[in-house]
Amino acid sequence: WSLYHTSWKEVQGKIMSVMVDSLSELPFVRREIEKEERKMKADLEASIKDPNRKITLTLPEHGMEAKLLIADLQKRGKVEDTKWENGMVSGTVYCGESSHTDLLNAAYAAF
């Protein structure tokens, strides 16, 4: 960082950064920041988590009929597709064309 090759705006930014960092170390400021972070996290989780979503964490004690299993998977898939089509996606990027999905399904079915 060189003062000779720095604009006044960059100097102001650096000063503000140092001031904010220093102030955020004060206990009462730190508590407020942590409180706000907890609130933001709770609000974010509430906005993206579906309380009605069925989550299976363990294998069932007894199996189920293939028809029921496929029906359950299709129902879950439709819910996820709706989210995905409305822009709510996970960290993975998918091709949105159904022809591509059909190709993938055929490829998976081959093995």
N, C-alpha and C positions, 0 to 999 in steps of 0.2 A: 504494500500500500504506500503510494508516494503522494505527498501533498502537492508536488510540482505538476503532476499530470492528472489532477483531480479537479472536477468542477465544484462550484460552491454547493450545488444540489447534492452531490455525492458526500461532501463534508457534512452537510446538514443531516443526511440520512445516517451517516456513521454516528454522529452525536446522538441522534434520536435512538438508534439501536442500543448504544451503550447505556443511555438513560433508562430505557425500558427494561433492559436486562438487569440493571442495578435495582430498579424499583421492584421488579418481580421477585427479588430475593427477600424483600421485607416480609416478615411473617404474616401480617394481616393482608397484604396484597396477595401473597402465595395462597392463603386460605380462600380468598375470593376467586382466584384463578381456578383452583382445584374444584371449588363448588360449581363454577360455571362449566368446567369441563365435564363434571358428572352429569349436570343437567343436559348438556348437549348430547352426551353419549346416550342417556336415557331417552331423549326425544328422538334421536336417530334410530335407536333400536325399536322403539314403538312404531316408527313410521315404516320400517321395512319388515318387521316380523309379523307373520299372520298367526294370530292366536288359534285359529281353526285348522291350521296345517297339521296334517297327520304325519308324525315322525316315528319311524320304526328304528329302534336302537338295538333290538335283539331279535334273533330268529324265534319264530313261534315254537311252542312246545310240540305242536302237531301241525303237519302240513295242511295245505288247503287245495281245493280242486283247481286244476289249471285254468278253467273258465273264470273262476272267481279271482284268481291271481291276476290274470290278464286284464279283467275288468277293473280291478283296483289300480293297476299300473296305468291303464289308459285314463282313468279318472284323475289320478295324480298328474299325469302328463298334460292333460288339458288345462289344469290349473296353472302349471308351470308355463305352458305355451302362452296363456293369456298374459301372464306377468311379463314374459319375454317380449311378446308382441307390443306391449305397452312401454317398453324401454327399460324394464327392471331386469338386469342381467347379472350373472355372477362374474367372477374374474376370468372366465373363459370366453373366447370369442367364437361364435358359431356362424356358419353360413346360413342365411335365412331362407334359401330357396328349398321348396319341398322336393324338387327333383334331386337335389344334393343329399337331402336326408334319406330319400328312397334309395339312392345309390349306397349310402353308408349302411343302411339296414340290410340290403342285399349282400354287401361285403361281409358284414358281421355274421349273417345267417350261413354263409358258406363255411364257416369254421365252427 
